[in-house]
Amino acid sequence: MFGKLFGKKEKTETLVAPLTGKIVSIDQVPDPVFSQKMMGDGVAIEPSEGVVVAPVDGEIIQVFPTKHAVGLRSKAGLEILIHIGLETVNMNGEGFEAHVQAGDRVKAGDRLITFDLELVKEKAKSTMTPIIITNGDFVDHLEKVENVMGQKGEITIMTVKAK
């Protein structure tokens, strides 16, 4: 009864930049899996340093064995994939260090993974790092910030309104 009277409470998640660097449109990622949004919508960051922090308060769902990617679930249920560079899986974890594991609870700005940016530049296809919302069915509206420099843990990169 009160839901009809007072309206449904909106669930909105704000994601901060998980890396320092230039925030770009997802369609600029030189990999069709990301640029064509096959895994979901989001943005990408061209990192200027090798530190990844949590973009939201939530729980670590998965740290890939090669430490090149991490998945989180926000308190509201938004699922986020941070994929460091392109074709970095082929580095087999070389130059990557995970500071969290599946099941850990994190706050926005907590350090998740550190990596050797110069080694990724040398060995991977690209350092461009997609930040993807993988459960798009959860999203009613997505606002993205693009073409600006972002400081990890500080600038908002996406605002997501849940269905």
Residue frames relative to the residue before (quaternion, step in Angstrom):
aa qw qx qy qz dx dy dz
M 1.0000 0.0000 0.0000 0.0000 0.00 0.00 0.00
F 0.7039 0.4571 -0.2863 0.4622 3.59 0.81 -0.98
G 0.5693 0.6014 -0.3809 0.4113 3.58 1.15 -0.60
K 0.6796 0.4678 -0.2898 0.4851 3.58 0.95 -0.83
L 0.6664 0.5228 -0.2967 0.4411 3.54 1.01 -0.84
F 0.8135 0.2689 -0.1146 0.5028 3.57 0.80 -1.01
G 0.5209 -0.6368 0.4215 0.3815 3.60 1.23 -0.05
K 0.5512 -0.6127 0.4588 0.3321 3.53 -1.24 0.51
K 0.4692 -0.6637 0.5010 0.2972 3.58 -0.98 0.81
E 0.3754 -0.7282 0.5301 0.2186 3.55 -0.84 1.00
K 0.2287 -0.7386 0.6173 0.1456 3.54 -1.08 0.80
T 0.0411 0.7963 -0.5991 0.0732 3.55 -0.57 1.16
E 0.1410 -0.7682 0.6210 0.0660 3.57 -0.98 0.94
T 0.1614 -0.7561 0.6276 0.0921 3.53 -1.05 0.82
L 0.1682 -0.7831 0.5940 0.0742 3.56 -0.82 1.04
V 0.2468 -0.7424 0.6031 0.1557 3.55 -0.97 0.91
A 0.6609 -0.5152 0.3693 0.4018 3.55 -1.25 0.44
P 0.3026 -0.7682 0.5329 0.1853 3.61 -0.75 0.98
L 0.7614 0.2048 -0.1446 0.5979 3.59 1.29 -0.18
T 0.4375 -0.6302 0.5607 0.3116 3.53 -1.31 0.34
G 0.4960 0.6369 -0.4860 0.3350 3.56 -0.89 0.95
K 0.6844 -0.4703 0.3575 0.4272 3.55 -1.33 -0.16
I 0.2928 -0.7429 0.5830 0.1502 3.55 -0.85 1.08
V 0.0160 -0.8152 0.5775 -0.0420 3.58 -0.73 1.10
S 0.6467 -0.5085 0.4072 0.3967 3.53 -1.33 0.30
I 0.5697 -0.6097 0.4336 0.3400 3.57 -1.06 0.78
D 0.6484 0.5345 -0.3375 0.4243 3.62 1.04 -0.63
Q 0.5992 0.5505 -0.3666 0.4512 3.62 1.27 -0.02
V 0.4920 0.6534 -0.4376 0.3735 3.60 1.28 -0.12
P 0.3589 -0.7698 0.4856 0.2068 3.63 -0.68 1.05
D 0.5980 0.4710 -0.3974 0.5126 3.56 0.79 1.13
P 0.4360 -0.7468 0.4342 0.2523 3.61 -0.53 1.15
V 0.5501 0.6024 -0.4111 0.4068 3.63 1.09 -0.54
F 0.7387 0.3723 -0.2118 0.5204 3.59 1.02 -0.82
S 0.7039 0.4915 -0.2937 0.4203 3.60 0.73 -1.03
Q 0.7184 0.3933 -0.2459 0.5184 3.60 1.12 -0.60
K 0.4606 -0.7401 0.3945 0.2906 3.57 1.34 0.36
M 0.2009 0.8084 -0.5251 0.1740 3.59 1.06 0.74
M 0.7284 0.3828 -0.2248 0.5218 3.60 1.11 -0.65
G 0.7134 -0.3589 0.2540 0.5457 3.57 1.26 -0.37
D 0.5728 -0.5876 0.4570 0.3430 3.52 -1.37 0.12
G 0.2261 0.7722 -0.5772 0.1393 3.55 -1.26 0.34
V 0.4601 -0.6105 0.5363 0.3578 3.53 -1.18 -0.71
A 0.2720 -0.7239 0.5927 0.2252 3.56 -1.31 -0.05
I 0.2019 -0.7566 0.6081 0.1302 3.55 -1.23 0.48
E 0.2774 -0.7002 0.6354 0.1704 3.53 -1.05 0.93
P 0.2541 -0.8413 0.4526 0.1513 3.62 0.01 1.28
S 0.2576 -0.7452 0.5947 0.1572 3.52 -1.22 0.66
E 0.7634 0.1400 -0.1392 0.6150 3.59 1.34 0.08
G 0.5024 -0.7108 0.4318 0.2363 3.55 -1.20 0.57
V 0.4951 0.6204 -0.4598 0.3983 3.57 0.76 1.04
V 0.1168 -0.7743 0.6205 0.0422 3.58 -0.90 1.03
V 0.0834 -0.7906 0.6063 0.0225 3.56 -0.88 1.02
A 0.6316 -0.5313 0.4027 0.3958 3.56 -1.27 0.35
P 0.3537 -0.7493 0.5195 0.2084 3.62 -0.87 0.93
V 0.7779 0.1461 -0.0630 0.6080 3.60 1.30 -0.35
D 0.5332 -0.5243 0.5203 0.4124 3.52 -1.36 0.07
G 0.3587 0.7465 -0.5101 0.2320 3.59 -0.89 0.79
E 0.5561 -0.5829 0.4822 0.3442 3.50 -1.28 -0.58
I 0.4402 -0.6569 0.5419 0.2848 3.56 -1.09 0.76
I 0.2614 -0.7643 0.5741 0.1338 3.57 -0.75 1.10
Q 0.8067 -0.0923 0.1241 0.5703 3.55 0.88 -0.97
V 0.0988 -0.7002 0.7000 0.0997 3.51 -1.23 0.69
F 0.4130 -0.7223 0.4911 0.2581 3.57 -0.57 1.12
P 0.6102 -0.5888 0.3787 0.3709 3.64 -1.00 0.75
T 0.6928 0.4544 -0.2663 0.4926 3.59 1.12 -0.66
K 0.4063 -0.7708 0.4084 0.2721 3.60 1.39 0.10
H 0.4931 0.6734 -0.4265 0.3485 3.61 1.21 0.31
A 0.7818 0.1804 -0.1018 0.5882 3.59 1.28 -0.12
V 0.0862 -0.7778 0.6219 0.0279 3.52 -1.22 0.63
G 0.1894 -0.7713 0.5990 0.1021 3.55 -1.09 0.79
L 0.0690 -0.7960 0.6012 0.0156 3.57 -1.00 0.87
R 0.2062 -0.7230 0.6375 0.1683 3.53 -1.34 0.32
S 0.3701 -0.7312 0.5295 0.2191 3.58 -0.74 1.07
K 0.6914 -0.4680 0.3482 0.4261 3.56 -1.30 0.25
A 0.6996 0.4561 -0.2683 0.4802 3.61 1.07 -0.70
G 0.6313 -0.5778 0.3241 0.4032 3.61 1.26 -0.08
L 0.4411 0.6816 -0.4626 0.3563 3.58 1.27 0.15
E 0.2030 -0.7859 0.5741 0.1071 3.61 -0.85 0.95
I 0.0876 -0.8220 0.5611 -0.0430 3.53 -0.69 1.19
L 0.1416 -0.7592 0.6313 0.0712 3.55 -1.01 0.93
I 0.0986 -0.7447 0.6577 0.0554 3.55 -0.98 0.94
H 0.0653 -0.8125 0.5786 -0.0290 3.57 -0.47 1.27
I 0.2554 -0.8081 0.5148 0.1296 3.59 -0.22 1.29
G 0.8492 -0.0198 -0.0331 0.5267 3.55 -0.54 1.20
L 0.4371 -0.6716 0.5340 0.2695 3.54 -1.37 0.01
E 0.8273 0.0912 -0.1488 0.5340 3.53 -0.92 1.04
T 0.3339 0.7511 -0.4937 0.2838 3.56 1.15 0.64
V 0.4753 0.6541 -0.4469 0.3828 3.59 1.24 -0.24
N 0.6324 0.5614 -0.3170 0.4295 3.59 1.12 -0.71
M 0.5862 0.5729 -0.3718 0.4359 3.60 1.25 -0.23
N 0.3024 -0.8097 0.4608 0.2017 3.59 1.33 -0.11
G 0.7477 -0.4189 0.2141 0.4687 3.56 0.99 0.84
E 0.4678 0.6831 -0.4481 0.3373 3.59 1.25 -0.20
G 0.8237 0.2045 -0.1756 0.4988 3.58 -0.79 1.05
F 0.6644 0.4642 -0.2976 0.5045 3.61 1.29 0.01
E 0.0241 -0.7779 0.6275 0.0209 3.56 -1.11 0.74
A 0.2586 -0.7643 0.5755 0.1333 3.57 -0.78 1.08
H 0.2060 -0.7825 0.5795 0.0970 3.56 -1.02 0.88
V 0.7169 0.3132 -0.2121 0.5856 3.58 1.37 0.09
Q 0.1625 -0.7539 0.6211 0.1397 3.54 -1.33 0.17
A 0.7040 -0.4457 0.3329 0.4415 3.56 -1.29 0.32
G 0.7593 0.3465 -0.2833 0.4724 3.54 -0.96 0.95
D 0.5526 0.6055 -0.4028 0.4072 3.60 1.21 -0.35
R 0.3139 -0.7036 0.6042 0.2032 3.55 -1.15 0.72
V 0.0724 -0.8081 0.5846 -0.0027 3.56 -0.93 0.94
K 0.3140 -0.6906 0.6159 0.2125 3.51 -1.36 0.39
A 0.6294 -0.5141 0.4094 0.4147 3.58 -1.17 0.54
G 0.7718 0.3176 -0.2607 0.4853 3.56 -0.86 1.03
D 0.5182 0.6240 -0.4275 0.3992 3.62 1.24 -0.23
R 0.4934 -0.6629 0.4807 0.2934 3.58 -1.02 0.83
L 0.1874 -0.7959 0.5707 0.0755 3.57 -0.87 1.05
I 0.7959 -0.0548 0.1156 0.5918 3.55 0.75 -1.13
T 0.1165 -0.7346 0.6575 0.1206 3.54 -1.18 0.62
F 0.0322 -0.8040 0.5935 -0.0135 3.55 -1.12 0.68
D 0.5069 -0.6278 0.5087 0.3002 3.52 -1.31 0.55
L 0.3207 -0.7924 0.4910 0.1681 3.58 -0.14 1.33
E 0.6544 0.5138 -0.3234 0.4507 3.62 0.94 -0.81
L 0.6444 0.5115 -0.3192 0.4704 3.59 1.03 -0.76
V 0.6351 0.5093 -0.3265 0.4802 3.60 1.02 -0.77
K 0.6231 0.5315 -0.3400 0.4622 3.62 1.00 -0.79
E 0.6914 0.4955 -0.2621 0.4558 3.55 1.02 -0.88
K 0.8253 0.3240 -0.1192 0.4468 3.59 0.81 -1.03
A 0.7196 0.4310 -0.2509 0.4832 3.62 1.12 -0.47
K 0.6576 -0.5046 0.3891 0.4018 3.55 -1.32 0.27
S 0.7878 -0.0948 0.1212 0.5964 3.57 1.01 -0.87
T 0.4211 -0.6737 0.5375 0.2826 3.56 -1.26 0.42
M 0.4272 0.7206 -0.4581 0.2972 3.59 1.27 -0.24
T 0.1623 -0.8266 0.5386 0.0142 3.55 -0.73 1.17
P 0.2446 -0.7841 0.5540 0.1358 3.61 -0.38 1.19
I 0.1303 -0.7227 0.6739 0.0811 3.54 -1.20 0.76
I 0.0305 -0.8593 0.5039 -0.0819 3.55 -0.16 1.38
I 0.3148 -0.6715 0.6327 0.2229 3.55 -1.16 0.73
T 0.1990 -0.8417 0.4936 0.0911 3.60 -0.28 1.25
N 0.7125 0.3586 -0.2713 0.5387 3.61 1.18 -0.21
G 0.1178 -0.8593 0.4973 0.0173 3.54 0.55 1.28
D 0.5787 0.5884 -0.3751 0.4222 3.59 1.16 -0.50
F 0.5889 0.5738 -0.3380 0.4579 3.58 1.31 -0.33
V 0.6878 0.5305 -0.2475 0.4292 3.56 1.21 -0.71
D 0.2339 -0.7429 0.6149 0.1237 3.52 -0.96 1.00
H 0.7922 -0.0449 0.0853 0.6026 3.56 0.96 -0.94
L 0.0943 -0.7957 0.5981 0.0136 3.58 -0.98 0.92
E 0.0858 -0.7647 0.6378 0.0337 3.56 -0.81 1.08
K 0.1031 -0.8129 0.5729 0.0184 3.55 -0.87 1.02
V 0.2977 -0.6957 0.6235 0.1966 3.53 -1.23 0.65
E 0.0449 0.8092 -0.5820 0.0669 3.59 -0.82 0.98
N 0.8318 0.2563 -0.1997 0.4500 3.52 -1.38 0.42
V 0.5826 0.4932 -0.4145 0.4955 3.53 0.98 0.98
M 0.4937 -0.6081 0.5151 0.3481 3.54 -1.28 0.31
G 0.1397 -0.8079 0.5701 0.0523 3.54 -0.92 0.92
Q 0.2693 -0.7261 0.6107 0.1652 3.53 -1.16 0.70
K 0.5222 -0.6661 0.4275 0.3176 3.59 -0.70 1.07
G 0.8379 0.2078 -0.1724 0.4745 3.53 -1.02 0.90
E 0.7206 0.4630 -0.2432 0.4553 3.59 1.24 -0.18
I 0.7796 0.3254 -0.1906 0.5000 3.60 0.62 -1.04
T 0.4317 -0.6671 0.5422 0.2733 3.57 -1.07 0.77
I 0.1740 -0.8010 0.5655 0.0910 3.59 -0.84 0.99
M 0.7980 0.0311 -0.0074 0.6018 3.60 1.13 -0.60
T 0.1093 -0.7280 0.6704 0.0926 3.49 -1.26 0.64
V 0.1068 -0.8169 0.5668 -0.0053 3.55 -0.65 1.17
K 0.1690 -0.7469 0.6350 0.1018 3.53 -0.90 0.99
A 0.3321 -0.7657 0.5242 0.1690 3.57 -0.67 1.14
K 0.5585 -0.5959 0.4675 0.3384 3.54 -1.27 0.53
